[in-house]
Amino acid sequence: MTVYRGPLTDVLIETLESVGKPIGDADAPKDGGWQGEPNTTGTNFTPYSTLLPGTGANPSGPLSDTSADWQFNYNLSSFGVSRTQCEWMADRARDSLSVLKNTKQVLGPGNLIESTHTIQKVSFTTIGSIQRVDMTNPPYWGQVDQFTVWVTKGE
């Protein structure tokens, strides 16, 4: 039986939402970014992050179940109206995922015991550079971090 990535992505989004700021599921959330026309009275920028699933890699395990262990790659994009707000959002989002280590998740069909996987670790492989986005006036800033979630069947 293979692992399903969708339930893992849902767990990651739910965990990221604990930051208390908008989180997008592969696109910008409606309540993030500029709220109203930028640079006009009464508008503001709400910092947000977006999670984008990447490639699942390195299936391994014992001969009896060679796809018991997986590494799932994700991109976490964070945005703010300033460099400091962007980095603040990215830092909070990365920190929020640390609670998932050693948690059990159902990553297969139904609630079958053989569908249960343990998140061994969430490992950030890159903390992206800050990029200024000049599509609006005033501009905003973005950063794309990459991380890997290591899962093992059972345990």
Residue pairs with C-beta under 8 A, 6 or more apart in sequence:
1 67
1 108
1 109
1 114
1 115
2 67
2 108
3 56
3 67
3 70
3 107
3 108
3 117
3 151
3 153
4 107
4 108
4 109
4 115
5 53
5 56
5 72
5 107
7 105
7 106
7 107
8 72
8 105
8 107
8 149
8 151
9 25
9 51
9 53
9 74
11 100
11 105
12 51
12 74
12 97
12 100
12 149
13 23
13 25
13 51
15 96
15 97
15 99
15 100
16 23
16 49
16 51
16 76
16 93
16 96
16 97
17 23
18 96
19 49
19 89
19 92
19 93
19 96
21 32
21 46
21 47
21 48
21 49
21 89
21 92
22 29
22 30
22 31
22 32
22 46
22 48
22 49
23 29
23 48
23 49
23 50
23 51
23 93
24 32
24 48
24 49
24 50
24 51
25 50
25 51
26 50
26 51
26 52
26 53
27 50
28 48
28 50
28 79
29 48
29 50
31 46
31 48
32 46
32 47
32 48
32 79
33 45
33 46
33 48
33 79
33 140
34 43
34 44
34 45
34 136
34 140
35 43
35 44
35 45
35 46
36 42
36 43
36 44
37 43
38 45
38 136
38 137
38 138
39 136
39 137
39 138
44 81
45 80
45 81
45 85
45 140
47 78
47 79
47 80
47 81
47 85
47 86
47 88
47 89
48 78
48 79
48 89
49 76
49 77
49 78
49 79
49 89
49 90
49 93
50 76
50 77
50 78
50 79
51 74
51 75
51 76
52 74
52 75
52 76
52 77
53 72
53 73
53 74
54 72
54 73
54 74
54 75
54 146
55 73
56 70
56 71
56 72
56 73
57 70
57 71
57 72
57 73
58 69
58 70
58 71
59 66
59 67
59 69
59 70
60 66
60 67
60 68
60 69
61 67
61 68
61 69
61 152
61 153
62 68
65 153
68 152
68 153
68 154
69 150
69 151
69 152
69 153
70 117
70 150
70 151
71 148
71 149
71 150
71 151
72 148
72 149
72 151
73 146
73 147
73 148
74 146
74 147
74 148
74 149
75 144
75 145
75 146
76 90
76 93
76 94
76 144
76 145
76 146
76 147
77 142
77 143
77 144
77 145
78 86
78 87
78 89
78 90
78 93
78 142
78 143
78 145
79 86
79 89
79 133
79 140
79 141
79 142
79 143
80 86
80 87
80 88
80 89
80 140
80 141
81 138
81 140
81 141
82 141
83 130
83 141
85 141
86 130
86 140
86 141
86 142
86 143
87 130
87 143
90 127
90 128
90 143
90 145
93 145
94 124
94 127
94 145
94 147
97 122
97 147
98 122
100 119
100 122
100 149
101 119
101 120
101 121
101 122
102 118
102 119
102 120
103 118
103 119
104 116
104 117
104 118
105 116
105 117
105 118
105 119
105 151
106 112
106 115
106 116
106 117
107 115
107 116
107 117
107 151
108 114
108 115
108 116
108 117
109 115
113 154
114 153
114 154
116 153
116 154
117 151
117 152
117 153
117 154
118 151
118 152
118 154
118 155
119 149
119 150
119 151
120 150
120 151
120 152
121 149
121 150
122 147
122 148
122 149
122 150
123 147
123 148
123 149
123 150
124 145
124 146
124 147
125 146
125 147
125 148
126 145
126 146
127 143
127 145
128 143
128 144
128 145
128 146
129 143
130 141
130 142
130 143
131 141
131 142
131 143
132 139
132 140
132 141
133 139
133 140
133 141
133 142
